[in-house]
Amino acid sequence: MKNLTTKLFLVLTLLFFSNLSLAQTGWIQQNSGTNQDIRSLCFINSQTGWVVGFGGIIKKTTDGGNYWTSQYSGTSHGLITVLFIDNNTGWAAGGNQTDHITFICKTTNGGQNWFTQFFSTSVGIVFRLFFLNSNTGWAACGIGNVLKTTDGGQSWSITYVNNYVDLVHCVFVNQNTGWTIGEDGIIKKTTNGGSIWVTQPCNTTQNLQGLFMFNANTGFITSCVGELFKTTNSGLNWISIPTGSSQWLNSIYFIDNNTGWIVGGAYNGGNSQILKTIDGGNNWTFQNSPTSVWLGDVTFIDPNTGWAVGRSGVIIKTTNGGASTPLPPVLTSPPNNSVNISVTPTLTWNTSQGAETYHVQISTVANFYVITDSATVSSPQYQVPTGKLMNGYTYFWRVNASNPAGTSGWSSTWSFSTGIYPPAPVLISPPNGFIGTPTTPTLVWDSLQNIISYRIEISRIPNFLNIVDSSTVFINQYIVPPGILFDNITYFWRVNASNSFGSGPWSEVWSFTPQPTGINPIAGEIPTSFNLFQNYPNPFNPSTNIKFDIPKSSYVKIIVYNNLGKEVAKLVDKKLSAGSYEVNWNTMNYASGIYYYRIGAEEFTNVKKMLLIK
């Protein structure tokens, strides 16, 4: 029975940790075994690392941080920085800032034994160690000192003093070239191993915190108010880059040219912050932290595996680059149950923190058994391509979000209905085939609902390959302007309508033929010149006919005047095509007497006399 109970306990334990491992995403908190503030860490591979903190604590792990064992540092002063160059050789340093105590210790057997290398009460607390190799290293200290060793730390010499301004970080890219940063926005560079330091300009007076240099040209600096500065010219210029943070940004670390992290938070409270870039520091996104404490240091040994440490003994670890499974996106547009939506709508949703891609699905059924369209996009919007959706349908859509940690659940399901193109207008007037319209007819069709505009076309041929007139109007009629149509020619016309979704089909094709009232064309050859003939009969009662020739299309006026020169009738006043014409004048309401009729057509004018006898 005892063996069975033991086996059951082991099985349940394995299942518990197995499920816990599967559920863990992003950053997870490890058990450090201390509640002292941890200020620095160093890993030399995925299993072996050290952390140091207040109270002189040093802890080591050999299984990636699952278990941490204490090592004896030989001091109760706070340790602020730790650095190893291999499995055996490392240094830890710190001190007491109030008393300007400096403390540096070293191990040569992986931390089993630590021995004091340097102790002083006048140099200031060591904030950061940096070693190029087992012999050459530097230490950035409080009250403005930089220490240097060339014998592995057996002896340290002061290479720089800066009037009590704390220097909190130093980095070297070779034996000669290095930087140190500190309070009040101070940046110093050396090109001779630290003997001489030159101030570099930076557009801030805030305390600087983190420093990372890729090489002699490119690097980053962080500040205590969320600022980030980048140089690509060896520090001649430090350009500000937005981070979205206003908190302490304490430590910055890049694993390659594109991928890096920053950690920090509110110094006197919660609001732990972790930021990540995947484009060389141009853009930064926040990652979820499993703790609310201020984080002081971060390091990675590959793009996925890294650790960060902070207040109250906090150690956190990631095995997927810090990514947490994003939350389901929240849909925003078009609003749920929208109608009259375009067949190429832009679907939008809120950004899901940590998401790298989004997957969109559109379906005609709410259970998405049939997928009409799907796509994977990198931004929180998607414009449906032409040809995917049809007018007059209801569509359902949803979105999920993904990153290396996994895929979120689906968003809520929203729907929208696409609009319908307008129908073909029904032509009304003039009646189809009508003969005798003026050359400026009013074309009328039925009025449609929710129409933006109508398009009308007029042609001499029913296939509309040759357009005589076309226009866009906003009411259901169109008056043809003068000078476009000619008498005795048959014209074809059609209309379509447009709404917010597009243009509908064309109407039927109708025809009409303009023909002047009382003006009759005379069949025969086209005359070669303008001419006005004598009226006949003459004298006359009660009517007479006037014949005239037009050799080319022209605007023609024929006006009748009485013996005093007063206009009494206008027989023709319109544009006529080339030909011979005859117009009749009925004088039932006119008195006997001599009358004159005058023609005007472009450059041609002529006047003739006629006699009315009653």
Beta strands, then each sheet from edge to edge (+ up, - down):
strand 1: 27-30
strand 2: 38-43
strand 3: 49-53
strand 4: 58-61
strand 5: 69-71
strand 6: 78-84
strand 7: 90-96
strand 8: 101-107
strand 9: 115-120
strand 10: 126-131
strand 11: 137-141
strand 12: 145-149
strand 13: 157-161
strand 14: 167-172
strand 15: 178-182
strand 16: 187-190
strand 17: 198-199
strand 18: 208-213
strand 19: 219-223
strand 20: 228-231
strand 21: 239-240
strand 22: 248-254
strand 23: 260-265
strand 24: 273-277
strand 25: 285-287
strand 26: 295-300
strand 27: 306-310
strand 28: 315-318
strand 29: 331-333
strand 30: 338-341
strand 31: 346-349
strand 32: 357-363
strand 33: 371-377
strand 34: 381-383
strand 35: 394-403
strand 36: 406-407
strand 37: 414-418
strand 38: 427-429
strand 39: 434-437
strand 40: 442-445
strand 41: 453-459
strand 42: 467-473
strand 43: 477-479
strand 44: 491-499
strand 45: 502-503
strand 46: 510-514
strand 47: 519-522
strand 48: 531-532
strand 49: 543-550
strand 50: 554-561
strand 51: 567-576
strand 52: 579-586
strand 53: 593-601
strand 54: 604-612
sheet 1: 1+ 28- 27+ 26-
sheet 2: 2+ 3- 4+ 5-
sheet 3: 6+ 7- 8+ 9-
sheet 4: 10+ 11- 12+ 13-
sheet 5: 14+ 15- 16+ 17-
sheet 6: 18+ 19- 20+ 21-
sheet 7: 22+ 23- 24+ 25-
sheet 8: 29+ 31- 34+
sheet 9: 30+ 37+ 35- 32+ 33-
sheet 10: 30+ 37+ 35- 36+
sheet 11: 38+ 40- 43+
sheet 12: 39+ 46+ 44- 41+ 42-
sheet 13: 39+ 46+ 44- 45+
sheet 14: 47+ 52- 49+ 48-
sheet 15: 51+ 50- 53+ 54-
end
